[in-house]
Amino acid sequence: MHTVVVGTTGVTASDVLAVARGGARVELSGEAVAALAAAREIVEALAAKPEPVYGVSTGFGALATRHISPELRAQLQRNIVRSHAAGMGPRVEREVVRALMFLRLKTVCSGRTGVRPSVAQTMADILNAGITPVVHEFGSLGCSGDLAPLSHCALTLMGEGDAEGPDGEVRPAGELLAAHGIEPVELREKEGLALLNGTDGMLGMLLMALADLDTLYKSADITAALSLEALLGTDSVLAPELHAIRPHPGQSASAANMLAVLKGSELTGHHQDDAPRVQDAYSVRCAPQVAGAGRDTMAHARLVADRELAAAVDNPVVLPDGRVESNGNFHGAPVAYVLDFLAIAAADLGSIAERRTDRLLDKNRSHGLPPFLADDAGVDSGLMIAQYTQAALVSDMKRLAVPASADSIPSSAMQEDHVSMGWSAARKLRTAVDNLTRVVAIELYAATRAVELRAGLTPAPASQAAIAAARAAGVAGPGPDRFLAPDLAAADAFVRGGHLVEAVEPVTGPLA
């Protein structure tokens, strides 16, 4: 099994995905253990002093003015976890919770939080045992960290609350820890606060969305090329010299992908009844511009994600010179903005894909294709309602594109009077990515059928490879009406699993 070693200087996006999705084991480096021990000595020295230090010997948030006596500090740390584990709603996905826990461990191992090495090791042990705390949809405002979600994780560390075992069964966390020989943690000064104060949930969901969108944007370039081919469009608009004079990197990459897919096609440039067509519709001609802008948005989001991966987010933090200082680094604005930006780009990509699908189905605009790509139009409805489903998905994506980060609801008696709503931005982005996968799958379903209906003209080799792989995966081709939902589900699985890209790249070479 793959092992990820956590040091003091952060982790990579691939590390997070390996732990969250791949079940990779986690180990602490010797350097991390030493940094944890050194920072803990500083915290314990401050705890022994009579002067109050926020998070060490005081209450939290609006209650930070109270100095807590030594005999109550362990109770204080337990209480912050119990009281903040106040989430409600549906359970959050296992991969999100594992990313959440792993990223909090990453920050703990930076040596900037003051947590004991034994606590960090227990966090790793829980991940390695496949124990996943029950975390709920609602509870984070994306400021002072993802408080409620992280609190539910810390509750499991204490042997309290509920968690899911490696067998998928939800049981009391204490039982699961005991079954795996893991001792619950008795939290000490600052540790409860340090386990809750981070942008880990929104960052984890950003990294997973970026991984999914990377495949989806390649898939969308392929389906756009298939639609262009089926509509007898021209590939001259994809020429590199045209995109070089508007030097957006994503645009050039998208155009190059489409051109590679269309290489060798006999369909491009043909026109119904030899009638000249000066230009293709925007949804066809401007596909690289729209998909390319989304790619550039992703590039910016990756930059933000990489910076956040290198960060140690906690409040207060232990600085290298021994000071323990309060700060506002837990504010989720940098991550929240790009989460919202990605949802906007995804909505537009879905929108332009839906317009191409609709054009394929409309006999007045499809340049000779049968109405709704039906086998016997009138008797058969063809893909009419598949486009309805696609339109419903795109409409939902447009609602999800409304920024969460533009909102703020004050909390903690106005101490936390401006929040990022980054967790909410991340949750809706996950839904948007899910919807976009289905939208691309429906365009694939329509475009492959339309290409096959162009009898007498040979599609590009890459298109042939895509169609053959789709058919082998259960994505059925032209024919009389049938129960359509299973076909669309097969197309969804084909795109979602990255199989469309896998089918094409042996012909085109690696797509950008």
Salt bridges, closest charged atoms under 4 A:
GLU44 OE2 - ARG40 NE 3.25
GLU44 OE2 - ARG188 NH2 2.75
GLU93 OE1 - ARG427 NH1 2.87
GLU93 OE1 - ARG430 NE 3.55
GLU95 OE1 - ARG21 NE 2.78
GLU95 OE2 - ARG430 NH2 2.91
GLU137 OE1 - ARG427 NH2 2.91
GLU160 OE2 - ARG82 NH2 2.73
GLU164 OE1 - ARG91 NH2 2.50
GLU175 OE1 - ARG171 NE 3.58
GLU186 OE2 - ARG78 NH1 2.51
GLU189 OE1 - ARG40 NH2 3.43
GLU191 OE2 - ARG40 NH1 3.93
GLU191 OE2 - ARG116 NE 2.70
ASP200 OD2 - ARG104 NE 2.77
ASP212 OD2 - ARG21 NH2 2.93
ASP214 OD2 - LYS218 NZ 3.67
ASP214 OD1 - ARG302 NH2 3.42
ASP221 OD2 - ARG295 NH2 2.71
ASP280 OD1 - ARG277 NH1 2.65
ASP314 OD2 - LYS190 NZ 2.57
ASP321 OD2 - ARG323 NE 2.78
GLU325 OE2 - ARG323 NH1 3.37
ASP340 OD1 - LYS428 NZ 2.95
GLU354 OE2 - ARG355 NH2 2.72
ASP358 OD2 - ARG355 NH1 3.32
ASP358 OD2 - ARG365 NH2 2.38
ASP362 OD2 - ARG365 NE 2.82
ASP396 OD1 - ARG399 NH2 3.23
ASP434 OD2 - ARG438 NH2 3.24
ASP434 OD1 - ARG496 NH1 2.49
GLU443 OE2 - ARG356 NE 2.68
GLU452 OE1 - ARG471 NH2 2.76
ASP487 OD2 - ARG482 NE 2.75
ASP492 OD1 - ARG496 NH2 2.88
GLU502 OE1 - HIS499 ND1 3.03
